[in-house]
Amino acid sequence: MSERPVDRRRLSAGVLTGGVLSLAAVSLVMLSGPAQAQRYDPRYPVCMTVYSGPFGGEWIDCSYDSLPQCRASASGRSAMCSINPYFVTAPGVPRFHRHHRRAG
């Protein structure tokens, strides 16, 4: 019984092709970066952005019912309050009530 010789060129080409495809797949996954969740909570009308130093980045806390409430929490911190662009209200309800003073 004679054994068939192994074609080393075909074997190494298959290993090389598999290695290149694996490397390409890993590279695509690594380059895609992490997915980001939505930063704004649509249940609250006001958000506070807190800044964490030169290399710490920032984070957003959307848990405030009014600008004065948010500003009280932001006082003395490196933070800023703003209207939540993704706030969802019930149909027919105005988003924000503005009180106007009447002269006289």
N, C-alpha and C positions, 0 to 999 in steps of 0.2 A: 504494500500500500504506500503510495507516494503522497506526501503532503504538498499542498499547494503553497507556493511562496507568497508571503504577504507583500502586497504592493504598498511600500512605505510612503510613496509619493501621494497616493490617494488617501491614505490614512492621515497624513500630516495636513493635507489640504482641508479635510473635513474638520479636523481639530482647529485649524486656523480660522476657518469660516465660522464655526461655532463660537470661538473666542471673540472674534470681531463683532458678531451680532450681540453677544452678551455685553460687551463693553459699550456698544452703541445704546443698548436699552438702559443700562445703568447711567450713562451720561445724560440721556434725555430725562430720566427721573430726577437726577440731581440738579440739572439746570432749570427745571420747571419751578422750583422753589416751593415754599409752603403756601397752602391756601389760606386766605384770610376770611374770617367770619365777618358778618355785618357789624360795623362798629357802633351803629346808632340803634337804640331801643325804640321802636315805633310807639310804645305805650306812653311815653312822657314827652311833653312839649319843649323841655329845656335840657340842654346838655352842658357839661363842664369838661373842658379839655385841660388836662393836667400835664405840665411839662416836667420831665425828670432829669434835669441836668444836661450837660453838653453831649453826652453819649448815651443817655438813658432813654431817649425817645419821648413818646407821649402816650397817654391813654385817655379814653373818653368815657365819661360816666353820665349816662342819660337816665337819671332817676329823680329829676326835679320837676315840680309842678309850676314854678314861676321863676322869672329872672331874679327877683329879690331873694328868694330862697337859695338859689344857686350862688348868687353873689356873696351871701353870708357864709356859705361853705368855702368859697374860693378866697375869701379875705385872708390875707397874710400868706398865701401860697402862690406859687408860680402857676397860675391857672386862669382860664378865661371862660366865661359863660356865653352861650349862643343859642339861638332858636334851633330846634331839631328839625332838619329838612325832611325827615321821614316820619314825622308825627302823624298818626292816623286818628281822625275824629269820626264820630258817628255822622251819617248823612244829614244835612240840613243844619248842623251846628257850626257856628263860625269858629274858625281856628283860634283866634285870640280876641279877647274883648279889650277894646281901647276906650279908656275913659277920657272924655274931653271936658274941659272946664268951659263954662259959659262966661263970657265977660259980662259984668254988670251987676 
